[in-house]
Amino acid sequence: MKKLILLAVAFVPSFAFAQSLGNVETFIRSIGRLVNLALPIVVALALLGFFYGLMKFIFAADDEDARKSAKDIMIYGVIALFVMVSVWGLVGFVGNALGIQQGQNSGNIPRVQGL
């Protein structure tokens, strides 16, 4: 109970004076920028994983165990790509359904600036 009272007293000035929580907003924006930078890298890694499995599959034509291992790598790469693109599309769909504006690049495929 004491912690609740202390928390309420800590936030009363921001509510009373209608102050914004600038530090929290800045923190959330910086995390959003970090995710926007990491997303194309993660998608590229999943794509490279798929192609790595494909190369292993092609070069291990005579070894059945190596082909199975390569096939598993390709399947994991396809699953990773499917999950990432599906979540990206689902977030966009829900955002559009709720009327949330997603910035200037809404609807574009994630990409690295300048490419």
FIFI-792000 format. One record per residue: x negated, y negated, z negated of N, C-alpha, C in turn; residue number from 1. Coordinates in steps of 0.001 Angstrom, whole numbers, plus 524288, in hexadecimal, padded with zeros to 5 digits. Layout:
residues N
{n.c1->X&n.c2->Y&n.c3->Z&ca.c1->X&ca.c2->Y&ca.c3->Z&c.c1->X&c.c2->Y&c.c3->Z&num->NUM}
...
//
This chain:
residues 115
{n.c1->7FCC8&n.c2->804A5&n.c3->80000&ca.c1->80000&ca.c2->80000&ca.c3->80000&c.c1->7FC9C&c.c2->7FB1C&c.c3->80000&num->1}
{n.c1->7F840&n.c2->7FB4E&n.c3->7FD18&ca.c1->7F4CD&ca.c2->7F6C1&ca.c3->7FCE2&c.c1->7F26F&c.c2->7F5A2&c.c3->80241&num->2}
{n.c1->7F13A&n.c2->7F9C0&n.c3->80521&ca.c1->7EEFF&ca.c2->7F904&ca.c3->80A56&c.c1->7F2F4&c.c2->7F689&c.c3->80E02&num->3}
{n.c1->7F7DF&n.c2->7F801&n.c3->80D7F&ca.c1->7FBF6&ca.c2->7F5C1&ca.c3->810C0&c.c1->7FCA4&c.c2->7EFF5&c.c3->80F9D&num->4}
{n.c1->7FC89&n.c2->7EE8D&n.c3->80AA8&ca.c1->7FCFF&ca.c2->7E903&ca.c3->80933&c.c1->7F845&c.c2->7E600&c.c3->80B30&num->5}
{n.c1->7F3A5&n.c2->7E832&n.c3->80A99&ca.c1->7EEE7&ca.c2->7E59F&ca.c3->80C7F&c.c1->7EF12&c.c2->7E4EB&c.c3->81269&num->6}
{n.c1->7F0EE&n.c2->7E8CE&n.c3->81530&ca.c1->7F16A&ca.c2->7E877&ca.c3->81ADF&c.c1->7F562&c.c2->7E453&c.c3->81C6D&num->7}
{n.c1->7F9C4&n.c2->7E41F&n.c3->819A9&ca.c1->7FDC5&ca.c2->7E02C&ca.c3->81ACB&c.c1->7FBAB&c.c2->7DAB4&c.c3->819CF&num->8}
{n.c1->7F8D7&n.c2->7D9FB&n.c3->81590&ca.c1->7F69A&ca.c2->7D4D7&ca.c3->8145A&c.c1->7F289&c.c2->7D354&c.c3->81871&num->9}
{n.c1->7EFB8&n.c2->7D71D&n.c3->81A78&ca.c1->7EBBB&ca.c2->7D5F2&ca.c3->81E62&c.c1->7EE23&c.c2->7D418&c.c3->8237E&num->10}
{n.c1->7F2B3&n.c2->7D626&n.c3->824F5&ca.c1->7F513&ca.c2->7D4C1&ca.c3->829F3&c.c1->7F92F&c.c2->7D079&c.c3->8299C&num->11}
{n.c1->7FAAE&n.c2->7CED5&n.c3->824F3&ca.c1->7FEA9&ca.c2->7CABD&ca.c3->8246E&c.c1->7FCF9&c.c2->7C5A8&c.c3->8270B&num->12}
{n.c1->7F823&n.c2->7C3DC&n.c3->82678&ca.c1->7F6BD&ca.c2->7BEED&ca.c3->8291C&c.c1->7F749&c.c2->7BF32&c.c3->82F07&num->13}
{n.c1->7F5F7&n.c2->7C396&n.c3->83161&ca.c1->7F670&ca.c2->7C3E1&ca.c3->83711&c.c1->7FC1D&c.c2->7C3E3&c.c3->838C1&num->14}
{n.c1->7FF93&n.c2->7C62D&n.c3->835AC&ca.c1->8051E&ca.c2->7C612&ca.c3->836FD&c.c1->8077C&c.c2->7C0BB&c.c3->835DD&num->15}
{n.c1->805F7&n.c2->7BE4F&n.c3->83192&ca.c1->80841&ca.c2->7B94D&ca.c3->83009&c.c1->806B4&c.c2->7B4F4&c.c3->833C9&num->16}
{n.c1->801ED&n.c2->7B4FC&n.c3->8358A&ca.c1->8001B&ca.c2->7B0DD&ca.c3->8390B&c.c1->80059&c.c2->7B286&c.c3->83EC5&num->17}
{n.c1->80283&n.c2->7B70D&n.c3->83FD6&ca.c1->80316&ca.c2->7B927&ca.c3->84520&c.c1->7FDDE&c.c2->7B960&c.c3->847F7&num->18}
{n.c1->7F9E6&n.c2->7BAEA&n.c3->84524&ca.c1->7F4BB&ca.c2->7BB58&ca.c3->8477A&c.c1->7F458&c.c2->7C074&c.c3->84A7C&num->19}
{n.c1->7F17C&n.c2->7C03D&n.c3->84EA9&ca.c1->7F0A5&ca.c2->7C509&ca.c3->851A7&c.c1->7EC1C&c.c2->7C810&c.c3->84F4F&num->20}
{n.c1->7EC2C&n.c2->7CD08&n.c3->85031&ca.c1->7E7EA&ca.c2->7D05A&ca.c3->84E6D&c.c1->7E3F1&c.c2->7D0B9&c.c3->852DA&num->21}
{n.c1->7E0E8&n.c2->7CCA1&n.c3->8539C&ca.c1->7DD51&ca.c2->7CC31&ca.c3->85801&c.c1->7D92E&c.c2->7D066&c.c3->85828&num->22}
{n.c1->7D71F&n.c2->7D1D3&n.c3->853B1&ca.c1->7D2FC&ca.c2->7D5C1&ca.c3->853A1&c.c1->7D502&c.c2->7DB11&c.c3->85561&num->23}
{n.c1->7D9C0&n.c2->7DC60&n.c3->853E0&ca.c1->7DBFF&ca.c2->7E15F&ca.c3->85570&c.c1->7DCF3&c.c2->7E16A&c.c3->85B50&num->24}
{n.c1->7DEF5&n.c2->7DD22&n.c3->85D59&ca.c1->7DFF8&ca.c2->7DCCB&ca.c3->862F7&c.c1->7DAE6&c.c2->7DD25&c.c3->8660F&num->25}
{n.c1->7D6E0&n.c2->7DA8C&n.c3->86438&ca.c1->7D1CA&ca.c2->7DACA&ca.c3->866CF&c.c1->7CFA5&c.c2->7E05A&c.c3->866BB&num->26}
{n.c1->7D045&n.c2->7E2F7&n.c3->86254&ca.c1->7CE6F&ca.c2->7E85A&ca.c3->861DB&c.c1->7D152&c.c2->7EBEF&c.c3->865A8&num->27}
{n.c1->7D677&n.c2->7EB52&n.c3->865FE&ca.c1->7D990&ca.c2->7EE9B&ca.c3->86985&c.c1->7D81F&c.c2->7ED8A&c.c3->86F32&num->28}
{n.c1->7D74B&n.c2->7E899&n.c3->87089&ca.c1->7D5BC&ca.c2->7E752&ca.c3->875E8&c.c1->7D062&c.c2->7E99E&c.c3->87739&num->29}
{n.c1->7CCC2&n.c2->7E981&n.c3->87381&ca.c1->7C794&ca.c2->7EBAD&ca.c3->87493&c.c1->7C7DD&c.c2->7F199&c.c3->8753B&num->30}
{n.c1->7CB3D&n.c2->7F42C&n.c3->87255&ca.c1->7CBEF&ca.c2->7F9D0&ca.c3->8730F&c.c1->7CE58&c.c2->7FAE2&c.c3->87865&num->31}
{n.c1->7D20A&n.c2->7F79E&n.c3->87A0A&ca.c1->7D45A&ca.c2->7F83C&ca.c3->87F3B&c.c1->7D056&c.c2->7F7A0&c.c3->88388&num->32}
{n.c1->7CCD4&n.c2->7F3CF&n.c3->882EC&ca.c1->7C8AC&ca.c2->7F31F&ca.c3->886D2&c.c1->7C505&c.c2->7F7D4&c.c3->886EA&num->33}
{n.c1->7C3DC&n.c2->7F9EC&n.c3->88253&ca.c1->7C075&ca.c2->7FE7B&ca.c3->88207&c.c1->7C2F4&c.c2->80331&c.c3->884B8&num->34}
{n.c1->7C804&n.c2->803ED&n.c3->883E7&ca.c1->7CACA&ca.c2->8083E&ca.c3->8867A&c.c1->7CAD6&c.c2->8076B&c.c3->88C61&num->35}
{n.c1->7CBAF&n.c2->8028E&n.c3->88E1A&ca.c1->7CBB3&ca.c2->80170&ca.c3->893BB&c.c1->7C661&c.c2->80274&c.c3->89631&num->36}
{n.c1->7C237&n.c2->801A5&n.c3->89342&ca.c1->7BD03&ca.c2->802D5&ca.c3->89551&c.c1->7BBEC&c.c2->808B4&c.c3->89556&num->37}
{n.c1->7BDD7&n.c2->80B7B&n.c3->8916C&ca.c1->7BCAC&ca.c2->8110D&ca.c3->890EB&c.c1->7C004&c.c2->81474&c.c3->8947B&num->38}
{n.c1->7C4A9&n.c2->812AB&n.c3->895D5&ca.c1->7C843&ca.c2->815E9&ca.c3->898E3&c.c1->7C604&c.c2->817A2&c.c3->89E23&num->39}
{n.c1->7C3E7&n.c2->8142C&n.c3->8A15F&ca.c1->7C1B3&ca.c2->8160B&ca.c3->8A659&c.c1->7BD12&c.c2->819B6&c.c3->8A59C&num->40}
{n.c1->7BA15&n.c2->818E9&n.c3->8A179&ca.c1->7B599&ca.c2->81C4E&ca.c3->8A07A&c.c1->7B76E&c.c2->821CD&c.c3->89F1E&num->41}
{n.c1->7BB79&n.c2->8222C&n.c3->89BE8&ca.c1->7BD7D&ca.c2->8274E&ca.c3->89A5B&c.c1->7BFED&c.c2->82A22&c.c3->89F03&num->42}
{n.c1->7C2C1&n.c2->8274D&n.c3->8A24A&ca.c1->7C507&ca.c2->829B3&ca.c3->8A6F8&c.c1->7C0AF&c.c2->82B91&c.c3->8AA9D&num->43}
{n.c1->7BC9C&n.c2->82874&n.c3->8AB37&ca.c1->7B839&ca.c2->82A01&ca.c3->8AE8A&c.c1->7B57A&c.c2->82ED7&c.c3->8AC5E&num->44}
{n.c1->7B4F1&n.c2->82F29&n.c3->8A736&ca.c1->7B284&ca.c2->833CC&ca.c3->8A4E3&c.c1->7B5CB&c.c2->838B0&c.c3->8A5CE&num->45}
{n.c1->7BAE9&n.c2->83834&n.c3->8A578&ca.c1->7BE4B&ca.c2->83CB5&ca.c3->8A686&c.c1->7BDD6&c.c2->83E5D&c.c3->8AC3C&num->46}
{n.c1->7BD8C&n.c2->83A94&n.c3->8AFBE&ca.c1->7BCF3&ca.c2->83BCB&ca.c3->8B549&c.c1->7B7A7&c.c2->83E50&c.c3->8B660&num->47}
{n.c1->7B391&n.c2->83C4C&n.c3->8B3E0&ca.c1->7AE69&ca.c2->83EB3&ca.c3->8B478&c.c1->7AE57&c.c2->8443F&c.c3->8B24B&num->48}
{n.c1->7B121&n.c2->8451E&n.c3->8ADFF&ca.c1->7B17E&ca.c2->84A62&ca.c3->8ABD0&c.c1->7B407&c.c2->84E25&c.c3->8AF9C&num->49}
{n.c1->7B81E&n.c2->84C5B&n.c3->8B245&ca.c1->7BAA9&ca.c2->84FAB&ca.c3->8B62C&c.c1->7B6E2&c.c2->850F7&c.c3->8BA99&num->50}
{n.c1->7B428&n.c2->84CFC&n.c3->8BC9D&ca.c1->7B08B&ca.c2->84DF7&ca.c3->8C0EF&c.c1->7ABDF&c.c2->85141&c.c3->8BF41&num->51}
{n.c1->7AA3D&n.c2->850C3&n.c3->8BA52&ca.c1->7A615&ca.c2->85418&ca.c3->8B84D&c.c1->7A7D8&c.c2->859CE&c.c3->8B85B&num->52}
{n.c1->7ACA9&n.c2->85AB8&n.c3->8B6A0&ca.c1->7AEC7&ca.c2->86006&ca.c3->8B6C9&c.c1->7AF46&c.c2->8620D&c.c3->8BC52&num->53}
{n.c1->7B0C0&n.c2->85EA0&n.c3->8BFF3&ca.c1->7B133&ca.c2->86028&ca.c3->8C56E&c.c1->7ABE6&c.c2->861BA&c.c3->8C7A8&num->54}
{n.c1->7A7DA&n.c2->85EAF&n.c3->8C666&ca.c1->7A29A&ca.c2->86006&ca.c3->8C84C&c.c1->7A0BE&c.c2->8652D&c.c3->8C5F3&num->55}
{n.c1->7A1C1&n.c2->865F1&n.c3->8C0E5&ca.c1->7A046&ca.c2->86AE7&ca.c3->8BE78&c.c1->7A328&c.c2->86F71&c.c3->8C103&num->56}
{n.c1->7A80D&n.c2->86EA0&n.c3->8C25E&ca.c1->7AB36&ca.c2->872B7&ca.c3->8C4D2&c.c1->7A90C&c.c2->8741B&c.c3->8CA32&num->57}
{n.c1->7A789&n.c2->87029&n.c3->8CD29&ca.c1->7A582&ca.c2->87119&ca.c3->8D270&c.c1->7A035&c.c2->873D2&c.c3->8D240&num->58}
{n.c1->79CC3&n.c2->87215&n.c3->8CEBF&ca.c1->7977C&ca.c2->87442&ca.c3->8CE95&c.c1->79734&c.c2->87984&c.c3->8CBC6&num->59}
{n.c1->79B53&n.c2->87B07&n.c3->8C906&ca.c1->79B54&ca.c2->8800B&ca.c3->8C648&c.c1->79EFB&c.c2->883D9&c.c3->8C8FF&num->60}
{n.c1->79E74&n.c2->8843C&n.c3->8CE17&ca.c1->7A209&ca.c2->8877D&ca.c3->8D122&c.c1->7A16C&c.c2->88D4C&c.c3->8CFEB&num->61}
{n.c1->79CCE&n.c2->88EFA&n.c3->8CE4D&ca.c1->79BF4&ca.c2->89490&ca.c3->8CD7A&c.c1->79C8A&c.c2->89640&c.c3->8C7C3&num->62}
{n.c1->79C73&n.c2->892A5&n.c3->8C413&ca.c1->79CD0&ca.c2->893EF&ca.c3->8BE84&c.c1->7A25C&c.c2->892E1&c.c3->8BC8D&num->63}
{n.c1->7A51A&n.c2->89703&n.c3->8BB1D&ca.c1->7AA9C&ca.c2->89685&ca.c3->8B98E&c.c1->7AB3F&c.c2->89381&c.c3->8B46C&num->64}
{n.c1->7A7AA&n.c2->89455&n.c3->8B0B0&ca.c1->7A811&ca.c2->89188&ca.c3->8ABB0&c.c1->7A72C&c.c2->88BAE&c.c3->8AC67&num->65}
{n.c1->7A371&n.c2->88A4B&n.c3->8AFAE&ca.c1->7A265&ca.c2->884C1&ca.c3->8B0AF&c.c1->7A6F7&c.c2->8823E&c.c3->8B392&num->66}
{n.c1->7A969&n.c2->88532&n.c3->8B715&ca.c1->7ADFD&ca.c2->88316&ca.c3->8B9DF&c.c1->7B282&c.c2->88220&c.c3->8B620&num->67}
{n.c1->7B348&n.c2->885AD&n.c3->8B255&ca.c1->7B773&ca.c2->884EF&ca.c3->8AE81&c.c1->7B659&c.c2->88027&c.c3->8AB21&num->68}
{n.c1->7B179&n.c2->87F7E&n.c3->8A990&ca.c1->7AFFA&ca.c2->87AEB&ca.c3->8A67A&c.c1->7B0DA&c.c2->875E3&c.c3->8A993&num->69}
{n.c1->7AF60&n.c2->875F1&n.c3->8AE87&ca.c1->7B018&ca.c2->87159&ca.c3->8B1DA&c.c1->7B5DD&c.c2->87039&c.c3->8B2B3&num->70}
{n.c1->7B8F5&n.c2->87456&n.c3->8B34E&ca.c1->7BE97&ca.c2->873A3&ca.c3->8B405&c.c1->7C109&c.c2->87131&c.c3->8AF25&num->71}
{n.c1->7BF3B&n.c2->872D7&n.c3->8AA8A&ca.c1->7C12F&ca.c2->8708C&ca.c3->8A5AD&c.c1->7BFCF&c.c2->86AC1&c.c3->8A54B&num->72}
{n.c1->7BB0C&n.c2->8695B&n.c3->8A6E6&ca.c1->7B971&ca.c2->863DC&ca.c3->8A6CF&c.c1->7BCDE&c.c2->860A1&c.c3->8AA72&num->73}
{n.c1->7BDF9&n.c2->862B3&n.c3->8AF17&ca.c1->7C15F&ca.c2->85FDB&ca.c3->8B2C0&c.c1->7C6DC&c.c2->85F38&c.c3->8B08F&num->74}
{n.c1->7C8E5&n.c2->8634B&n.c3->8AE19&ca.c1->7CE27&ca.c2->862F8&ca.c3->8ABDE&c.c1->7CE52&c.c2->85EE6&c.c3->8A788&num->75}
{n.c1->7CA55&n.c2->85ED0&n.c3->8A427&ca.c1->7CA31&ca.c2->85AEC&ca.c3->89FFB&c.c1->7C9CB&c.c2->85565&c.c3->8A22E&num->76}
{n.c1->7C6DA&n.c2->854BB&n.c3->8A65F&ca.c1->7C679&ca.c2->84F97&ca.c3->8A8D5&c.c1->7CBA2&c.c2->84DC8&c.c3->8AB17&num->77}
{n.c1->7CE6C&n.c2->85155&n.c3->8ADA4&ca.c1->7D38A&ca.c2->84FF5&ca.c3->8AFDD&c.c1->7D76F&c.c2->84EC5&c.c3->8AB85&num->78}
{n.c1->7D751&n.c2->851D7&n.c3->8A758&ca.c1->7DAE2&ca.c2->850DB&ca.c3->8A2F5&c.c1->7D9B5&c.c2->84B90&c.c3->8A07C&num->79}
{n.c1->7D4BA&n.c2->84A4A&n.c3->89FC5&ca.c1->7D34A&ca.c2->8453E&ca.c3->89D7B&c.c1->7D522&c.c2->840BE&c.c3->8A0EA&num->80}
{n.c1->7D44F&n.c2->84129&n.c3->8A600&ca.c1->7D624&ca.c2->83D13&ca.c3->8A991&c.c1->7DC0F&c.c2->83C98&c.c3->8A974&num->81}
{n.c1->7DEC8&n.c2->840FF&n.c3->8A973&ca.c1->7E47D&ca.c2->840F0&ca.c3->8A958&c.c1->7E681&c.c2->83E53&c.c3->8A468&num->82}
{n.c1->7E440&n.c2->83FAF&n.c3->89FF1&ca.c1->7E607&ca.c2->83D66&ca.c3->89AFD&c.c1->7E508&c.c2->8378B&c.c3->89AE8&num->83}
{n.c1->7E06B&n.c2->835D7&n.c3->89C97&ca.c1->7DF32&ca.c2->8303F&ca.c3->89C7B&c.c1->7E2C3&c.c2->82D27&c.c3->8A014&num->84}
{n.c1->7E385&n.c2->82EFE&n.c3->8A4C8&ca.c1->7E6D0&ca.c2->82C29&ca.c3->8A87F&c.c1->7EC88&c.c2->82C5A&c.c3->8A6CD&num->85}
{n.c1->7EE3C&n.c2->830B8&n.c3->8A494&ca.c1->7F3A2&ca.c2->83122&ca.c3->8A2C1&c.c1->7F4B8&c.c2->82D68&c.c3->89E3E&num->86}
{n.c1->7F128&n.c2->82D22&n.c3->89A87&ca.c1->7F1E4&ca.c2->82989&ca.c3->89621&c.c1->7F1CB&c.c2->823EB&c.c3->8980F&num->87}
{n.c1->7EE4A&n.c2->822BB&n.c3->89BAD&ca.c1->7EE08&ca.c2->81D72&ca.c3->89DDA&c.c1->7F32C&c.c2->81C0C&c.c3->8A085&num->88}
{n.c1->7F553&n.c2->81FB0&n.c3->8A393&ca.c1->7FA51&ca.c2->81EBD&ca.c3->8A62B&c.c1->7FED1&c.c2->81E67&c.c3->8A258&num->89}
{n.c1->7FEC9&n.c2->821AB&n.c3->89E4F&ca.c1->802F0&ca.c2->82190&ca.c3->89A66&c.c1->802F1&c.c2->81C6E&c.c3->89764&num->90}
{n.c1->7FE5C&n.c2->81A87&n.c3->89604&ca.c1->7FE06&ca.c2->8157D&ca.c3->8934F&c.c1->8000A&c.c2->81123&c.c3->896CF&num->91}
{n.c1->7FEAE&n.c2->81140&n.c3->89BCA&ca.c1->800AC&ca.c2->80D57&ca.c3->89F72&c.c1->8068B&c.c2->80DAB&c.c3->8A017&num->92}
{n.c1->808A3&n.c2->81272&n.c3->8A063&ca.c1->80E47&ca.c2->8132F&ca.c3->8A0FC&c.c1->81137&c.c2->8112D&c.c3->89C37&num->93}
{n.c1->80F61&n.c2->8128F&n.c3->89797&ca.c1->811F1&ca.c2->810C5&ca.c3->892CA&c.c1->81174&c.c2->80ADD&c.c3->89248&num->94}
{n.c1->80CE8&n.c2->808BF&n.c3->893A8&ca.c1->80C3E&ca.c2->80312&ca.c3->89377&c.c1->80FF7&c.c2->80046&c.c3->8971A&num->95}
{n.c1->810A8&n.c2->8024B&n.c3->89BC9&ca.c1->81461&ca.c2->7FFEB&ca.c3->89F74&c.c1->819FB&c.c2->80087&c.c3->89D96&num->96}
{n.c1->81B40&n.c2->804FD&n.c3->89B43&ca.c1->8208F&ca.c2->805DB&ca.c3->8994F&c.c1->821D6&c.c2->80235&c.c3->894CD&num->97}
{n.c1->81DF1&n.c2->800FA&n.c3->8919F&ca.c1->81EC8&ca.c2->7FD79&ca.c3->88D34&c.c1->81DF0&c.c2->7F7C7&c.c3->88EA1&num->98}
{n.c1->81C41&n.c2->7F6BC&n.c3->8935A&ca.c1->81B62&ca.c2->7F15E&ca.c3->89510&c.c1->81668&c.c2->7EEFB&c.c3->892F8&num->99}
{n.c1->8128D&n.c2->7F236&n.c3->891E1&ca.c1->80D94&ca.c2->7F04C&ca.c3->88FD5&c.c1->80A14&c.c2->7EEDC&c.c3->89465&num->100}
{n.c1->80832&n.c2->7EA13&n.c3->89476&ca.c1->80496&ca.c2->7E861&ca.c3->89888&c.c1->7FF37&c.c2->7EA9A&c.c3->8974E&num->101}
{n.c1->7FCB4&n.c2->7ECBF&n.c3->89B37&ca.c1->7F7AC&ca.c2->7EF43&ca.c3->89A5D&c.c1->7F331&c.c2->7EC45&c.c3->89CD1&num->102}
{n.c1->7F3C5&n.c2->7E75A&n.c3->89DB4&ca.c1->7EF7D&ca.c2->7E432&ca.c3->89FB1&c.c1->7EF8A&c.c2->7E3B7&c.c3->8A592&num->103}
{n.c1->7EB71&n.c2->7E14C&n.c3->8A79F&ca.c1->7EB16&ca.c2->7E03F&ca.c3->8AD2F&c.c1->7EA40&c.c2->7E531&c.c3->8B05C&num->104}
{n.c1->7E7A0&n.c2->7E90C&n.c3->8AE2C&ca.c1->7E640&ca.c2->7EDBC&ca.c3->8B11C&c.c1->7EA0B&c.c2->7F232&c.c3->8B02D&num->105}
{n.c1->7EED1&n.c2->7F106&n.c3->8AE74&ca.c1->7F270&ca.c2->7F54A&ca.c3->8AD64&c.c1->7F3C7&c.c2->7F81D&c.c3->8B27A&num->106}
{n.c1->7F3C1&n.c2->7FD3C&n.c3->8B23F&ca.c1->7F4F1&ca.c2->80068&ca.c3->8B6C8&c.c1->7F02A&c.c2->801E5&c.c3->8B9F4&num->107}
{n.c1->7EBAB&n.c2->7FFC0&n.c3->8B8B7&ca.c1->7E6EA&ca.c2->8011A&ca.c3->8BB8E&c.c1->7E44E&c.c2->805C8&c.c3->8B904&num->108}
{n.c1->7E186&n.c2->808A3&n.c3->8BC1E&ca.c1->7DE86&ca.c2->80D07&ca.c3->8BA1E&c.c1->7DA08&c.c2->80AD7&c.c3->8B6E4&num->109}
{n.c1->7D8BC&n.c2->80D41&n.c3->8B264&ca.c1->7D459&ca.c2->80B5A&ca.c3->8AF46&c.c1->7CF5B&c.c2->80B5E&c.c3->8B282&num->110}
{n.c1->7CC71&n.c2->80718&n.c3->8B23C&ca.c1->7C7AE&ca.c2->806AE&ca.c3->8B55B&c.c1->7C3CD&c.c2->8032C&c.c3->8B295&num->111}
{n.c1->7BEF8&n.c2->80358&n.c3->8B455&ca.c1->7BADE&ca.c2->7FFFF&ca.c3->8B252&c.c1->7BAEC&c.c2->7FAF2&c.c3->8B573&num->112}
{n.c1->7BAAF&n.c2->7F680&n.c3->8B2D0&ca.c1->7BAC8&ca.c2->7F17B&ca.c3->8B578&c.c1->7B609&c.c2->7F0FE&c.c3->8B915&num->113}
{n.c1->7B6E1&n.c2->7EEE1&n.c3->8BDA3&ca.c1->7B2A6&ca.c2->7EDF7&ca.c3->8C150&c.c1->7B1CC&c.c2->7F261&c.c3->8C531&num->114}
{n.c1->7B497&n.c2->7F6B0&n.c3->8C4A9&ca.c1->7B3E7&ca.c2->7FB03&ca.c3->8C858&c.c1->7B854&c.c2->7FB29&c.c3->8CC31&num->115}
//
